[in-house]
Amino acid sequence: MTEHDPVLGEALGVIRAAFAVMEGRIDPLSSLGDLTSECLSQSAAQAEVWVGAMTASDPVAGTVILTPKDKVLFVGKLAVREHRMRLGRAVMALAEAGASGFGWLELQSRVELVEVNAMFKALGFREVGRTTHEGYVLPTSILFHKVFG
């Protein structure tokens, strides 16, 4: 996807809908409220924003932002229109296919999102650490890796 692709607005809608399950569940609040089509456009210029649909005429069904960082491919804003493991698995399979040349995939998830963290573990990710947002005492996020080879 290019930085000026008109489907970025639709992708943003999928991300916002998918991340809505976090409202009232996570502390601190997600930075998602600051995410705009322009932000996605900047991500597309600096990384890769992938969106997918069942057919070219269907609405966007899933999206992910893949950001290369040295030997790591960081997976961000993974979102699917409908919360079905099959679609999430398909988007992650695309991310893995794009990870050749990298040592591992990396992603972060909020501690409170137990079902999401279980999905990542079922996909072969393992917890490698926890991080704490500024001003908090207890960890707020989990860092996951999936190593290749």
PyMOL commands that set and color helices and strands:
alter all, ss='L'
color gray80, all
select helices_A, chain A and resi 8-22+31-34+37-46+85-97+114-122
alter helices_A, ss='H'
color red, helices_A
select strands_A, chain A and resi 48-52+62-69+72-80+104-110+126-131+141-147
alter strands_A, ss='S'
color yellow, strands_A
deselect
rebuild
show_as cartoon
